[in-house]
Amino acid sequence: MKESGLARRDTGEELRAAWREVVGPETGSHTSIHGFRQGVVTVAVDSAPLYQELDVFRKVELLDALRAKYRDRYVQELRFRLV
């Protein structure tokens, strides 16, 4: 976890909880926070169509919502990664 920027367990859990709240249970079951480093949140996505939807159509909306929910750290960018 240190390499991902989520070294502090409480910080990582707070970010994961904020992500699940922002995306909801359906999308949350197909995504997971992969890392947080220098303001960049990397999200693993398990399907290509969902990856496309999140990256192209919902990225700005999700970034704004995540910033509002996760106030402990400054979230600068969202990056999606197909796994």
Secondary structure by P-SEA (a helix, b strand, c coil): ccccccccaaaaaaaaaaaaaaacaaaaaacccccccccbbbbbbccaaaaaaaacccaaaaaaaaaaacccccccbbbbbcc
